[in-house]
Amino acid sequence: MDKSVLRFKKPVLVGLTGGPEVGKSEVSKILAKKGAKIISADAIGHMLLRNNKSIKKILINLFGKGVLTNTGDFDRKKIGAVVFNDPEIMAFYNEIIHPPLIKHLKMELTKLSQNRRYKMVVVDAALIFEWGIADWFDLILGVTAKRDLRLSRLCRKGLSRNQAKKRLASQLPQRLKVALADYVIENNLSRLHLAKKVDRFVEAVKNLL
């Protein structure tokens, strides 16, 4: 951590980031059990897809009603199958989803940053660097994992190896995210090993309070 000489006010604002299938969600769960408040960019995205009528209309025009479930919600797997195979569609999709998502994320973070009941507020978002919002946070925590392990995790979710490679290529290379992060956790072993590494991160943050 390159900020050891600093002292932060409570709560410490942490940006949690990393590429597909590095284990950010597991890190979030462990941090939540330790009292951190978690804001999930994915959860906000899901909420927008469910509730924002303007977004829903645009995306139905883009993808057709075939990407809807029987209940009228978007099937994110079907959308992903299209988006990750067409860079132009991905760019358009991101232009529709990302601005309101980032706006909502900022509102949530601003509100919670005033709540001194929490020692730590964590934003779990894969695209912190891509969105240019790293300066919102006191610290950036990057999570990494070996490429083959990430590919195998994606394939276990039903993707082909070629599809999995496209998912990895859709974000900044892992080495760049590592270089930009203040603290990095490698998640190549068991959940127990991961929990111990998260413990060390939490202790390091406590030393900055």
Rosetta blueprint (number, residue, H / E / L):
1 M L
2 D L
3 K L
4 S L
5 V L
6 L L
7 R L
8 F L
9 K L
10 K L
11 P L
12 V E
13 L E
14 V E
15 G E
16 L E
17 T E
18 G L
19 G L
20 P L
21 E L
22 V L
23 G L
24 K H
25 S H
26 E H
27 V H
28 S H
29 K H
30 I H
31 L H
32 A H
33 K H
34 K L
35 G L
36 A L
37 K E
38 I E
39 I E
40 S E
41 A H
42 D H
43 A H
44 I H
45 G H
46 H H
47 M H
48 L H
49 L H
50 R H
51 N H
52 N L
53 K H
54 S H
55 I H
56 K H
57 K H
58 I H
59 L H
60 I H
61 N H
62 L H
63 F H
64 G L
65 K H
66 G H
67 V H
68 L E
69 T L
70 N L
71 T L
72 G L
73 D L
74 F E
75 D L
76 R H
77 K H
78 K H
79 I H
80 G H
81 A H
82 V H
83 V H
84 F L
85 N L
86 D L
87 P H
88 E H
89 I H
90 M H
91 A H
92 F H
93 Y H
94 N H
95 E H
96 I H
97 I H
98 H H
99 P H
100 P H
101 L H
102 I H
103 K H
104 H H
105 L H
106 K H
107 M H
108 E H
109 L H
110 T H
111 K H
112 L H
113 S H
114 Q L
115 N L
116 R L
117 R L
118 Y L
119 K L
120 M E
121 V E
122 V E
123 V E
124 D E
125 A L
126 A L
127 L L
128 I H
129 F H
130 E H
131 W H
132 G L
133 I L
134 A H
135 D H
136 W H
137 F L
138 D L
139 L E
140 I E
141 L E
142 G E
143 V E
144 T E
145 A L
146 K L
147 R H
148 D H
149 L H
150 R H
151 L H
152 S H
153 R H
154 L H
155 C H
156 R H
157 K L
158 G L
159 L L
160 S L
161 R H
162 N H
163 Q H
164 A H
165 K H
166 K H
167 R H
168 L H
169 A H
170 S L
171 Q L
172 L L
173 P L
174 Q H
175 R H
176 L H
177 K H
178 V H
179 A H
180 L H
181 A L
182 D L
183 Y E
184 V E
185 I E
186 E E
187 N L
188 N L
189 L L
190 S L
191 R H
192 L H
193 H H
194 L H
195 A H
196 K H
197 K H
198 V H
199 D H
200 R H
201 F H
202 V H
203 E H
204 A H
205 V H
206 K H
207 N L
208 L L
209 L L
